[in-house]
Each structure stands twice: as C-alpha cells, then as structure tokens.
Amino acid sequence: MNIKEIRQILNLMKEYEIAEMDIEREGVKLSVKKNASLSAVPYPPSMPLSAQAAFFQPLPVQESEKAKSQGADSVNKEENVHLITAPIVGTFYAAPSPEASPYVSVGTKISPNDTVCIIEAMKVMNEIKAEVSGVIESINVKNGQIVEFGQVLFKVKI
C-alpha cells in the first residue's frame, strides 16, 4: 500500500462520511478513524530495524520513463498542448452511461470545469474535469479501458 492509495482511501472516507475503516492487504494493516491519528503496521513487530527502513524506501523509476515524460512535457509546451492525465488507476468511461453520448470528442471546445470523462475506481465513479480551456485534439484511450495513474487520456490544444 503506497501513499497514493492511502490518500484515495482518506478522500473516499471524507466524501462518504465514513467514521472508521480497517483494511488489511498484503501484510499491511491500516486502521483509520475520523478525528484520530492514522496508524499503519506495514511489517511484523519482530522485523529488524534495517529491514523496516528498506521497506519504506521509494521504488526507483526507470530512466526511460523519466526521459519520456520530460521529453513529452517540453514538446507539448512548445506546441501549446495540455495533457489531461489519469489522476487515479481505474476504468475509463467516455460517457455518464452506456446509452449516453460521450462527454467530449475530437474538436470539442472545453473549459476548466467541464467533465471530460469518468474513471471508476473501487466502485466509485470519479468525474475528471478538464482544468484548462481549449479544444480536444486527441483521445488516447478507449471506453472501458483500464488506465494507470499519470496515463495521458486527452491532448488539448490551448
């Protein structure tokens, strides 16, 4: 369990006014109570301190991913293109329901508060807002596709 997952859990608790939650997954126990401190026991108490320190080390990011993201950012700034990326891991939905038309298509003019899609995560439908004004240049994922955190969903010409 990483900090992003814990933040998602806390946001869901706040959104649905859940007062207390206990989660156990892959040897990690998380107990959260509203107006109480967060307690996590990610290792057995008998684990040596050196192993505990290693457990909390950040995972290395592959150099090629860094280079790709840095290169994409510089190219997109030059072309006045904004990338709308997935803020969470989940299932991408282009429309509010299977029968409805998509929120946006290529060529759609958008403003910052416009919903561009939904990402379903843990049975919660999360509306994704444009956050910029512009025109949808490309849609990089398909309806029903699983998306990863940071994956480019849309390119917007600003």
HELIX and SHEET records of a PDB file:
HELIX    1   1 ILE A    3  GLU A   15  1                                  13    
HELIX    2   2 LEU A   49  PHE A   55  1                                   7    
HELIX    3   3 GLU A   63  GLU A   78  1                                  16    
SHEET    1   A 3 GLU A  20  ARG A  25  0                                        
SHEET    2   A 3 VAL A  28  LYS A  33 -1                                        
SHEET    3   A 3 SER A  39  VAL A  41 -1                                        
SHEET    1   B 4 VAL A  81  THR A  85  0                                        
SHEET    2   B 4 VAL A 152  LYS A 157 -1                                        
SHEET    3   B 4 GLY A 134  ILE A 139 -1                                        
SHEET    4   B 4 LYS A 109  ILE A 110 -1                                        
SHEET    1   C 4 VAL A 124  LYS A 129  0                                        
SHEET    2   C 4 THR A 115  ALA A 121 -1                                        
SHEET    3   C 4 GLY A  90  TYR A  93 -1                                        
SHEET    4   C 4 ILE A 146  VAL A 147 -1                                        
END                                                                             
